[in-house]
C-alpha cells in the first residue's frame, strides 16, 4: 500500500513538472512561488519583475488577476490559476498559458492570493508598460492618466517605449508631454533632465510648474563647524539676520546639540515646586518678584541638580557661533536646481505677461458690457439732455423679453436671434410711450425729469415683480456660447463675453450709421446743436425727440438680452447698471458717442485693475472706482471728450 502511494505521488509530481515545462508562465510563477505566497511588499518586487519582464503575452493577464485578487493556488499541485466564481464557493480555474478552463474546485482546495494596497500599487506600476501599449485607446488613455496622477521613475522606460507604437495623435501628444515631465523629475542623466527643463521653460502648464517646484524644495540643516562641500546649499542662515536667534537655538535643541531654553513660566513653576522653609535656591520667596533674582534662584537649583540648566545669553551666543545653519536643496545636483530655477523664472515672466494680457481681455469685456448698457443713455442723456432714471428698467425689460421668447421658442439659438430684435421693438415702444406721456412735458426741467423717471423706474420694477415674481429667471445662452476660448493655462475668455463685445461693436456701427447716414441722424444732430434753428428749418422737434428717445430705449433693451445671458434676470437687474451707465456717459463726455466709449473703457479697465489688487472684494473695487471718478470730474468736468462749439456752450 505504501509503495502504491509513493508511485501515485511520483506520477503527480512528474505531471506537474511536465505541465510546468510546457507552460512558461506557470514555470515563472512556480519559481517565484515563495515570494508570491509570502505576500510582503518588502520582498515581492522580484516576483512582480519576473512576471513583468518575462516578455510573455500572458504577463498582463497574470498581473491583472493578481492585482484584482483573482490569483489562486491549487493546494493539490501548487499550480497558479485565475479563478472566477461559478456557483457558491466553487471557482472555475483558467490556465494562464492556454487561457482555457482546466477545471473547477471549491475554495477549500484553493489558496487565494490577497495582495495588500502596497503590493497592488507595485503591480499597478508594472501593469503600466502593458496598458500604455494596449490595443484599446481607452485603456491607453486610462493608463496615461494614471501615470500623470502618480508619476514615478519606474514608468519612464515603459512610457518611452510606448511612444514609437502610439498611433493616436492626441494620446501621442499627451505621452510626449508626460515623458518630458517625468524626464525632468526622474531621469538618471542630468543632461537629459536639464535639456527637458530648457525645452519646457516656455510652457505655461500648471503641471510643468508642479514638476519643477519640488526640485527647489529645501530643508534646514545645522552642522558643527562649516557644512560639507558635497551638499547643494542655496543659502547660509545667519542668526539674528536671516534667521531669528531664538529660532536658530531651537533648531540646535531639536538636533539634541544643546540644552533646551527655559521659559519664564517654566522658571516660575520650578521655583514653586522647590520652596523649602520660605526660600528656594537660597533666595527668600519675597524677593522673587524680580526676574533677575528668579533666574539666580533657578541657577542655584540647577547647580544642585534639581532642575535642568538654563543657558544664559552668552552660552546661547557661543552655541550659535559654533554651528552653521544652512538651507539644503532636497535635489542633490546643483546643475539641476540651477536649471529648474532658471526655467521657473522664465515661466514666471511669461505668466506675468499673459496675466497682463488676460487682465486686458477682462477690461475689454467689462468695457463692452458698460458701453452696451450706456449707449442708449448716451442718446437720451448725452444728446437730448434728459436724465432718465428708468434707463436701467429698459435693460430689465429687454432681459425679460428674452426670457419670455425662450419659453415660447425652446431652441436657444433661434430664441436669442429672435429676442434681440423683439427686445429692441418692445423697449423702443416703451420708450416712445414714456416720452409722449412723461418726458415731453418736462424738457429743460432736469430736477422734475429726474423725479418723474425715478418714479417710473420704481413702478416698472414693481410691475416686473407682479408679472414674473421675485425669483431670478434663467436666460440660457445657446450651446455654442458655452465654455471659453482658452488660449493657454493663464489666458481664457468666455464665448458669451466675446459675443457681447461683438454686439457692442455692432451697435456702435449702427449708431454711427444712423447719426451720419440717415435723415433721423441729421435731424437729431441739428436739434442737438440748435433746437430753435432746427425748428425754423422745418424739423419737427417733437418727432425727433420721440424717435431719439425710442432709439436709446431700444438699444437698452438689446443690452438687457446680452447682460441677461450671464447675469440673473430679476426686477433689480437694471439697478445694477444704471450708476455705471451714468458714470460712463458723464466721464466720457456728454453728447459724444466716442466719449461714451472712452468712458466705458476707463471705468472697465479701472475696475478690473482695482479688482486685480483685491480680487476678493469687488464692492471695495467699485467704491474706489467711484471715488476716483469723482476726483476725475473735479479736474475735467466736461469729460474725456468734451463737445465743442455751440452745443458745448449749451
FIROFI-153651 format. One line per 5 residues: for each residue x, y, z of C-alpha. Coordinates in pm, 1 decimal, decimal comma, m for minus. Example, Ala and Ser with C-alpha at 12.3 -4.5 7.8 and 13.67 -1.06 7.14 Angstrom:
1230,0:m450,0:780,0  1367,0:m106,0:714,0
This chain:
0,0:0,0:0,0  287,3:234,7:85,7  456,2:163,7:m246,2  132,5:243,4:m427,7  104,0:582,0:m260,4
463,6:664,1:m347,7  400,5:571,8:m708,5  89,0:792,5:m728,0  284,2:1080,9:m574,1  570,5:1033,7:m819,7
329,0:1032,9:m1112,6  160,4:1350,3:m985,2  495,6:1525,4:m943,6  608,8:1422,0:m1289,1  282,7:1552,6:m1439,7
331,2:1881,2:m1256,1  687,8:1914,3:m1383,9  577,8:1826,0:m1737,3  298,8:2087,7:m1723,9  539,3:2349,2:m1592,3
788,8:2275,0:m1865,5  522,5:2315,2:m2131,9  379,4:2628,6:m1966,4  642,8:2905,4:m1943,3  430,8:3144,6:m1735,1
346,4:2869,1:m1489,6  718,6:2796,7:m1466,0  789,3:3157,5:m1368,2  508,9:3152,9:m1110,1  645,2:2832,9:m960,0
994,5:2982,4:m939,7  854,4:3288,8:m759,6  602,0:3092,2:m554,3  768,5:3159,2:m220,2  769,3:3536,1:m271,8
411,3:3539,0:m401,1  284,9:3341,2:m104,1  488,6:3549,9:140,2  269,9:3843,0:26,1  502,9:4110,4:164,1
557,5:4445,6:m2,7  923,3:4443,1:101,3  1004,4:4114,6:m75,5  751,5:4077,9:m358,8  916,8:4317,0:m606,6
1143,4:4048,8:m769,0  839,8:3827,0:m833,1  649,3:4111,6:m997,7  956,7:4199,1:m1205,5  999,9:3834,4:m1313,1
644,7:3827,7:m1448,8  657,8:4175,9:m1599,9  998,1:4131,6:m1766,2  924,5:3781,3:m1896,8  824,2:3912,8:m2240,1
532,5:3668,9:m2243,2  191,6:3786,3:m2365,7  34,3:3625,5:m2057,9  218,3:3862,4:m1823,0  m54,8:4127,5:m1832,8
m327,2:3872,0:m1750,4  m127,5:3740,8:m1453,8  m62,7:4087,8:m1313,5  m424,8:4196,6:m1360,9  m553,4:3880,5:m1189,7
m301,7:3924,6:m909,9  m395,3:4289,4:m857,5  m769,2:4208,5:m861,2  m724,3:3924,6:m603,7  m824,4:3667,2:m865,4
m495,8:3474,8:m841,7  m541,9:3130,8:m677,9  m311,4:2840,6:m599,6  m446,3:2487,4:m607,8  m338,8:2307,2:m291,1
m309,9:1965,7:m456,8  m38,2:2051,0:m711,9  67,5:2407,5:m610,8  m20,9:2545,2:m956,1  m145,8:2902,2:m1000,2
m467,2:2988,9:m1187,0  m702,9:3276,4:m1247,0  m1018,9:3194,1:m1057,2  m1372,1:3305,6:m1133,9  m1665,4:3217,4:m910,4
m1908,5:2978,3:m1077,1  m2160,2:2898,2:m806,8  m2148,1:2920,6:m432,3  m1786,9:2863,1:m328,6  m1686,7:2685,5:m646,5
m1440,1:2852,7:m882,7  m1355,5:2792,8:m1247,1  m977,0:2774,0:m1294,1  m826,3:2937,0:m1603,1  m478,2:2837,4:m1711,9
m262,5:3146,6:m1778,7  m69,0:2990,9:m2068,5  m358,8:2842,7:m2262,6  m629,5:3079,9:m2140,6  m870,7:2788,3:m2115,3
m1068,3:2649,4:m1821,9  m881,8:2346,2:m1685,5  m1131,3:2255,1:m1418,1  m1332,1:2365,3:m1118,7  m1254,0:2348,1:m748,5
m1412,4:2455,5:m422,1  m1245,2:2734,4:m226,5  m1145,5:2483,7:40,6  m899,8:2327,2:m207,8  m760,5:2665,5:m317,3
m547,9:2937,6:m164,1  m638,5:3294,3:m266,5  m352,1:3539,4:m307,3  m467,0:3864,4:m145,1  m217,7:4145,1:m210,2
m235,7:4446,4:19,7  m258,5:4802,8:m106,2  119,5:4839,5:m123,1  160,8:4528,9:m340,0  m129,7:4636,1:m562,5
44,7:4968,8:m616,5  362,5:4787,6:m724,8  161,3:4566,3:m957,8  m13,3:4873,8:m1095,9  323,7:5029,9:m1181,2
426,2:4710,2:m1357,4  98,5:4697,7:m1549,0  153,3:5044,9:m1692,7  403,3:4914,1:m1950,2  136,4:4683,1:m2091,7
m155,2:4924,0:m2062,9  35,9:5202,0:m2238,4  57,6:4978,0:m2545,2  m287,0:4822,7:m2515,6  m476,2:4799,8:m2849,4
m772,7:4975,7:m2689,7  m711,0:5355,7:m2692,4  m937,4:5397,7:m2389,2  m711,5:5171,0:m2185,3  m402,0:5353,0:m2307,8
m559,1:5683,6:m2210,4  m657,5:5547,6:m1868,6  m301,3:5422,6:m1812,8  m160,8:5759,2:m1917,7  m397,8:5936,0:m1678,7
m275,7:5706,8:m1402,3  84,7:5798,2:m1486,6  0,6:6168,4:m1471,4  m167,8:6129,8:m1133,7  103,6:5909,2:m982,7
430,2:5984,7:m1161,6  733,4:5773,3:m1074,7  1073,7:5686,1:m1214,7  968,2:5324,8:m1274,4  719,9:5408,9:m1550,6
955,8:5632,8:m1750,5  1117,7:5349,6:m1955,1  775,8:5199,2:m2031,9  640,3:5538,6:m2136,7  933,2:5598,1:m2371,5
894,5:5250,8:m2516,2  526,8:5312,9:m2593,4  590,5:5633,9:m2789,6  706,9:5454,8:m3104,2  395,3:5234,7:m3109,6
137,3:5509,0:m3046,6  m94,8:5572,9:m3342,0  m344,8:5817,1:m3190,2  m208,1:6173,6:m3235,9  m384,4:6314,8:m2927,7
m264,6:6036,0:m2699,6  82,1:6062,5:m2856,0  97,4:6433,4:m2768,4  m9,6:6356,4:m2411,2  251,9:6081,2:m2385,6
524,9:6309,1:m2516,2  433,2:6574,4:m2261,5  423,7:6319,1:m1978,8  761,2:6183,0:m2091,4  915,3:6530,4:m2076,3
775,7:6588,7:m1727,2  897,9:6252,2:m1599,9  1236,1:6313,7:m1760,7  1267,6:6643,3:m1572,9  1179,0:6479,3:m1244,1
1330,7:6130,6:m1255,0  1581,3:6072,5:m1535,8  1916,7:5947,5:m1408,1  2101,0:6151,5:m1672,4  2140,5:6513,6:m1555,0
2191,4:6637,7:m1909,9  1859,3:6484,9:m2013,8  1682,3:6648,6:m1721,4  1833,7:6988,7:m1793,3  1751,3:6960,3:m2164,3
1389,4:6876,4:m2079,1  1367,1:7177,8:m1845,5  1503,6:7406,1:m2114,3  1252,4:7266,6:m2363,1  956,1:7312,5:m2128,5
1058,0:7653,6:m1989,4  821,4:7829,8:m2228,9  525,3:7612,4:m2128,8  261,5:7772,5:m1904,9  103,0:7446,6:m1792,0
46,3:7408,8:m1419,3  186,9:7056,2:m1441,5  523,9:7194,1:m1553,7  546,3:7423,0:m1250,6  424,5:7140,1:m1027,3
713,3:6927,2:m1156,5  978,9:7197,4:m1120,8  883,0:7338,0:m779,0  965,5:7021,8:m575,6  1318,8:7032,4:m719,6
1371,7:7360,0:m533,4  1232,5:7232,5:m204,2  1474,4:7279,5:84,5  1527,7:7159,1:436,3  1703,2:7337,1:718,8
2021,3:7175,1:840,6  2272,1:7254,7:1116,1  2632,6:7142,9:1143,1  2912,3:7177,3:1394,0  3156,4:7393,0:1206,5
3127,9:7457,5:831,0  2883,3:7245,1:626,6  3015,6:6971,3:391,3  3105,2:7081,0:38,6  2907,6:6791,9:m107,7
2571,2:6946,3:m16,6  2363,4:7156,5:m257,8  2325,5:7468,8:m42,7  2130,6:7767,3:m176,4  2153,6:7984,3:135,4
2350,9:8016,1:456,2  2140,6:8134,4:750,2  2290,5:8391,3:985,5  2135,8:8402,1:1336,1  1995,5:8744,3:1408,5
1978,8:8835,8:1038,2  1825,6:8574,5:809,0  1706,4:8359,8:1098,2  1597,9:8461,9:1446,6  1828,6:8388,3:1738,3
1555,9:8203,4:1925,5  1458,5:8004,1:1616,3  1821,8:7914,0:1548,4  1879,7:7797,3:1904,1  1558,9:7592,6:1896,2
1695,5:7423,8:1583,3  2003,2:7319,7:1783,2  1777,6:7194,2:2062,1  1574,6:6986,9:1814,5  1900,4:6831,6:1690,8
1999,0:6745,2:2053,4  2312,2:6957,9:2022,6  2245,0:7196,1:2312,6  2026,9:7203,8:2626,7  1678,8:7344,6:2583,0
1590,4:7700,1:2675,3  1383,2:7754,2:2988,7  1084,1:7982,6:2959,4  970,9:8227,9:3225,0  669,6:8008,7:3305,0
892,7:7703,8:3346,4  1117,8:7901,5:3582,0  822,0:8008,6:3796,1  679,7:7655,9:3809,9  1016,5:7505,4:3900,6
1071,0:7758,8:4179,1  723,1:7697,1:4316,5  790,9:7322,6:4335,0  1115,8:7364,6:4530,7  1016,4:7614,6:4803,2
1150,2:7493,3:5136,1  1108,1:7693,7:5457,5  1020,1:8013,8:5276,2  1326,9:8001,5:5049,4  1410,9:7845,9:4715,7
1768,9:7805,1:4596,4  1882,1:8007,7:4895,5  1665,5:8305,8:4797,7  1374,3:8424,3:5015,3  1038,6:8390,8:4846,9
951,1:8758,3:4896,8  1243,8:8858,2:4669,1  1123,9:8650,2:4372,0  930,1:8943,2:4223,7  1249,9:9045,1:4045,6
1307,7:8840,3:3721,0  1685,9:8851,1:3768,5  1651,8:8715,7:4122,1  1429,7:8435,5:3991,8  1699,9:8340,2:3742,8
1960,8:8335,4:4021,3  1740,1:8107,9:4229,8  1684,4:7880,0:3930,0  2061,2:7866,2:3860,8  2117,1:7761,6:4220,8
1865,9:7479,2:4181,9  2037,6:7374,7:3858,4  2374,8:7354,2:4036,6  2212,6:7126,0:4292,7  2083,3:6907,8:4005,0
1719,8:6966,2:4092,0  1623,8:7132,4:3760,7  1770,1:7129,5:3405,1  2032,1:7400,7:3348,7  1911,3:7714,4:3171,0
2154,6:7854,5:2913,2  2224,1:8222,9:2950,2  2270,8:8476,7:2672,1  2644,4:8420,9:2648,6  2604,3:8043,0:2626,8
2339,4:8078,7:2356,4  2563,6:8310,8:2154,5  2856,7:8071,2:2193,6  2648,3:7775,7:2079,0  2522,9:7963,2:1774,0
2873,7:8073,5:1679,7  2996,3:7714,6:1692,0  2737,9:7588,0:1443,1  2646,5:7654,8:1080,8  2285,0:7696,4:974,8
2203,4:7636,2:608,4  1919,5:7557,5:372,2  1985,3:7243,0:171,1  1809,7:7150,5:m152,4  1645,1:6808,9:m143,0
1775,0:6772,7:m501,1  2147,4:6692,6:m465,6  2256,7:6820,3:m808,7  2336,2:7192,6:m825,5  2314,1:7184,9:m1205,7
1958,7:7052,5:m1187,1  1842,6:7307,4:m928,7  2003,3:7591,4:m1125,2  1824,7:7476,7:m1440,8  1494,2:7439,3:m1252,7
1527,8:7786,8:m1101,6  1606,3:7938,5:m1441,0  1310,8:7758,7:m1601,4  1074,6:7877,2:m1326,2  1199,3:8235,4:m1364,8
1132,7:8219,2:m1738,0  787,8:8072,4:m1678,2  711,5:8337,1:m1414,2  799,1:8612,6:m1660,8  580,3:8455,7:m1928,0
296,8:8401,2:m1680,8  315,7:8767,5:m1577,7  292,2:8881,5:m1939,6  m3,3:8651,7:m2001,4  m174,7:8764,8:m1681,1
m143,1:9120,9:m1806,8  m293,8:9015,5:m2137,9  m572,1:8832,7:m1953,7  m638,5:9147,5:m1747,8  m662,6:9347,6:m2071,0
m915,0:9098,3:m2208,9  m1118,4:9123,1:m1888,4  m1105,6:9500,8:m1914,4  m1224,8:9490,1:m2276,6  m1503,0:9252,7:m2176,3
m1623,4:9482,2:m1897,9  m1583,3:9783,0:m2128,3  m1814,2:9623,3:m2386,0  m2074,2:9547,3:m2118,2  m2072,2:9901,3:m1978,9
m2071,3:10052,8:m2326,3  m2363,7:9838,0:m2437,2  m2555,1:9935,2:m2122,8  m2467,5:10305,5:m2160,4  m2502,8:10360,5:m2535,9
m2878,3:10407,0:m2504,0  m2828,4:10651,5:m2218,1  m2571,0:10836,2:m2428,0  m2852,1:10909,6:m2670,9  m3122,8:11007,9:m2422,3
m2899,3:11189,4:m2174,4  m2599,3:11285,2:m2383,7  m2788,2:11400,5:m2691,4  m3127,3:11502,5:m2552,9  m3014,2:11615,8:m2206,9
m3285,7:11404,2:m2038,5  m3192,0:11244,7:m1705,4  m3369,9:10910,4:m1742,8  m3352,8:10719,5:m1413,7  m3566,7:10446,3:m1571,8
m3293,5:10357,0:m1821,4  m3198,2:10053,0:m1611,3  m3555,5:9927,9:m1626,3  m3541,8:9928,2:m2008,4  m3240,3:9697,8:m1972,3
m3450,1:9482,5:m1738,6  m3741,9:9479,0:m1986,0  m3509,6:9357,9:m2260,9  m3383,4:9073,0:m2042,6  m3737,1:8964,3:m1952,0
m3833,3:8982,3:m2320,9  m3554,1:8732,5:m2392,7  m3682,6:8508,2:m2112,7  m4039,0:8512,3:m2247,3  m3920,0:8434,0:m2600,9
m3727,6:8132,1:m2468,5  m4044,0:7999,8:m2304,7  m4212,9:8005,5:m2644,7  m3918,9:7906,3:m2865,9  m3726,4:7624,0:m2695,0
m3435,3:7634,4:m2939,5  m3186,7:7861,7:m2764,1  m3010,9:7980,9:m3077,2  m3335,2:8070,6:m3252,1  m3481,0:8226,5:m2938,6
m3179,8:8457,1:m2886,1  m3177,8:8562,9:m3252,1  m3549,2:8636,9:m3223,0  m3520,8:8801,7:m2880,9  m3272,5:9069,8:m2989,1
m3497,1:9247,1:m3245,6  m3807,0:9179,9:m3035,1  m3643,4:9333,1:m2725,3  m3549,6:9635,8:m2934,5  m3908,4:9669,3:m3057,0
m4062,8:9630,1:m2709,1  m3833,3:9878,0:m2537,7  m3848,1:10117,0:m2834,6  m4226,5:10124,8:m2798,9  m4198,2:10163,7:m2421,0
m3952,6:10449,2:m2466,7  m4178,7:10626,7:m2718,0  m4473,3:10583,7:m2481,9  m4273,1:10721,9:m2188,4  m4152,6:11017,7:m2393,9
m4504,2:11102,4:m2508,2  m4666,0:11066,5:m2165,5  m4395,8:11197,3:m1930,7  m4076,6:11334,6:m2082,0  m4223,5:11575,0:m2338,4
m4380,3:11784,9:m2060,5  m4054,4:11815,2:m1869,8  m3792,5:11924,3:m2123,4  m3541,6:12174,8:m1978,9  m3659,1:12088,2:m1627,7
m3391,8:11839,6:m1513,8  m3496,6:11807,5:m1148,4  m3859,1:11730,2:m1235,0  m3743,2:11487,2:m1507,9  m3519,3:11306,2:m1260,4
m3800,5:11267,2:m1005,9  m4056,6:11162,1:m1265,4  m3832,5:10898,6:m1428,1  m3729,9:10771,4:m1086,4  m4098,1:10716,0:m1009,5
m4140,8:10535,1:m1343,5  m3838,9:10320,8:m1250,9  m3999,6:10210,7:m923,2  m4330,5:10143,5:m1099,2  m4164,7:9928,9:m1369,3
m3974,8:9728,5:m1107,5  m4294,6:9657,8:m916,0  m4476,1:9566,5:m1237,9  m4200,0:9316,3:m1320,1  m4231,7:9164,9:m970,4
m4606,7:9130,6:m1012,0  m4570,7:8957,7:m1350,3  m4258,5:8742,5:m1305,6  m4221,0:8724,3:m927,9  m3913,5:8797,0:m722,1
m3728,7:8476,7:m815,9  m3448,6:8506,6:m1071,2  m3541,5:8379,5:m1416,5  m3294,1:8195,4:m1641,0  m3191,9:8330,1:m1979,2
m2999,4:8040,3:m2127,9  m2733,8:8102,3:m2387,7  m2701,0:7877,2:m2694,7  m2472,6:7576,2:m2662,2  m2219,2:7732,3:m2898,6
m2168,7:8010,3:m2644,5  m2091,0:7766,1:m2363,2  m1738,7:7742,2:m2235,9  m1448,7:7971,8:m2303,6  m1180,1:8038,3:m2556,5
m874,4:7902,1:m2375,4  m556,6:8046,1:m2521,4  m333,8:7883,5:m2258,5  m344,6:7790,0:m1890,6  m344,3:8158,3:m1793,1
m549,2:8337,5:m2060,4  m912,3:8248,2:m2126,2  m1229,1:8441,2:m2207,4  m1583,6:8308,9:m2220,9  m1762,9:8295,8:m2552,9
m2051,5:8496,3:m2405,1  m1816,0:8785,8:m2331,1  m1682,2:8766,5:m2687,0  m2038,6:8773,8:m2822,8  m2119,5:9081,9:m2610,0
m1805,6:9253,0:m2737,7  m1912,8:9183,8:m3097,5  m2264,4:9308,6:m3020,1  m2125,0:9630,0:m2868,2  m1914,1:9694,2:m3179,4
m2218,1:9622,2:m3398,0  m2436,6:9876,2:m3218,2  m2157,8:10132,7:m3224,2  m2155,5:10093,5:m3603,1  m2538,5:10112,6:m3613,0
m2535,1:10432,5:m3407,7  m2271,2:10592,8:m3628,1  m2462,3:10491,3:m3941,1  m2789,5:10636,0:m3810,0  m2630,7:10960,3:m3695,9
m2421,4:11019,4:m4009,7  m2608,2:10849,9:m4292,8  m2980,7:10888,2:m4217,1  m3227,8:11175,2:m4208,7  m3310,0:11098,4:m3844,9
m2942,9:11129,8:m3754,4  m2910,0:11457,5:m3943,2  m3217,3:11599,7:m3773,1  m3104,0:11473,5:m3433,1  m2768,0:11642,5:m3468,5
m2937,8:11962,0:m3581,0  m3173,1:11961,0:m3282,6  m2879,5:11888,1:m3051,9  m2675,5:12178,8:m3188,6  m2951,2:12442,1:m3205,6
m3316,1:12344,5:m3144,2  m3456,7:12686,3:m3241,9  m3272,1:12699,1:m3571,3  m3369,2:12336,3:m3645,8  m3737,0:12417,1:m3584,3
m3717,3:12721,3:m3811,1  m3581,3:12492,1:m4084,6  m3893,7:12278,1:m4067,1  m3770,7:11996,8:m3843,3  m4042,5:11852,2:m3619,5
m3879,4:11872,2:m3276,4  m4140,7:11655,4:m3106,1  m4098,5:11376,2:m3361,2  m3718,3:11388,9:m3344,3  m3718,1:11379,1:m2964,8
m3966,1:11092,0:m2962,5  m3766,8:10882,4:m3214,4  m3434,1:10958,2:m3047,2  m3565,8:10860,4:m2704,2  m3716,2:10544,5:m2853,0
m3384,2:10457,7:m3020,8  m3194,4:10492,8:m2694,1  m3450,9:10282,9:m2509,8  m3445,6:10014,9:m2781,5  m3068,2:9977,3:m2760,9
m3102,8:9945,9:m2382,4  m3341,8:9654,8:m2439,0  m3086,8:9476,3:m2659,8  m2827,3:9533,8:m2388,8  m3066,1:9364,4:m2145,0
m3074,6:9047,5:m2357,9  m2694,6:9039,4:m2371,7  m2649,1:9105,8:m1999,4  m2917,8:8851,3:m1909,9  m2707,4:8573,4:m2066,7
m2457,8:8586,9:m1779,5  m2642,7:8779,9:m1505,8  m2953,3:8691,2:m1307,3  m3270,7:8822,7:m1466,0  m3461,2:8992,5:m1186,1
m3659,8:9312,4:m1143,3  m3344,8:9474,5:m996,1  m3125,8:9389,1:m1295,0  m3127,3:9744,9:m1428,4  m3038,5:9894,4:m1091,9
m2702,3:9718,0:m1106,8  m2606,5:9908,1:m1423,6  m2775,2:10248,0:m1400,0  m2496,2:10404,8:m1189,1  m2221,1:10269,9:m1417,5
m2415,3:10386,6:m1722,5  m2441,4:10744,0:m1595,8  m2075,6:10743,4:m1492,3  m1977,0:10615,1:m1836,7  m2163,6:10896,0:m2014,1
m2050,7:11172,4:m1778,2  m1685,5:11063,6:m1764,5  m1667,1:11012,3:m2138,3  m1821,3:11345,6:m2225,8  m2190,1:11427,8:m2264,8
m2321,3:11414,8:m2618,8  m2033,0:11224,6:m2779,3  m2051,6:10853,9:m2858,9  m1672,2:10828,2:m2873,5  m1661,6:10982,8:m2531,0
m1904,9:10718,1:m2408,1  m1675,4:10450,1:m2547,8  m1374,2:10613,3:m2381,5  m1564,1:10639,8:m2052,4  m1665,2:10272,8:m2065,6
m1303,2:10177,5:m2131,4  m1177,3:10394,5:m1848,0  m1429,2:10259,1:m1596,8  m1396,5:9897,3:m1713,7  m1017,4:9889,2:m1701,2
m1009,0:10085,7:m1377,4  m1246,2:9844,3:m1205,1  m1057,8:9536,9:m1328,2  m728,5:9692,0:m1224,8  m853,8:9760,2:m872,2
m1004,8:9410,0:m851,8  m668,0:9263,8:m952,3  m513,4:9412,7:m637,0  m805,2:9297,3:m419,4  m989,3:9019,5:m606,8
m1191,0:8903,2:m304,5  m1373,5:9235,7:m255,6  m1549,7:9365,9:m565,9  m1756,7:9609,0:m357,4  m1438,1:9783,4:m244,5
m1324,7:9798,4:m606,8  m1645,8:9974,3:m708,8  m1615,2:10214,0:m413,5  m1258,8:10311,4:m505,1  m1365,5:10347,4:m866,4
m1645,3:10591,5:m776,1  m1408,2:10795,6:m558,9  m1158,5:10813,1:m844,5  m1426,9:10922,5:m1089,8  m1547,1:11197,0:m855,4
m1191,2:11324,3:m836,8  m1155,4:11296,5:m1214,1  m1469,0:11503,3:m1275,1  m1335,3:11772,0:m1042,5  m1039,9:11822,9:m1275,8
m1221,6:11756,8:m1604,0  m1592,3:11835,0:m1556,9  m1676,1:11802,7:m1930,3  m1538,2:11450,5:m1953,0  m1268,2:11288,1:m2161,4
m1400,6:11412,3:m2495,8  m1586,0:11741,3:m2449,0  m1828,4:11885,6:m2702,1  m1707,1:12185,4:m2899,2  m1890,8:12479,1:m3044,7
m2241,0:12597,4:m2964,1  m2353,8:12264,1:m2819,2  m2077,3:12281,0:m2566,3  m2193,0:12621,6:m2455,2  m2545,8:12494,0:m2413,8
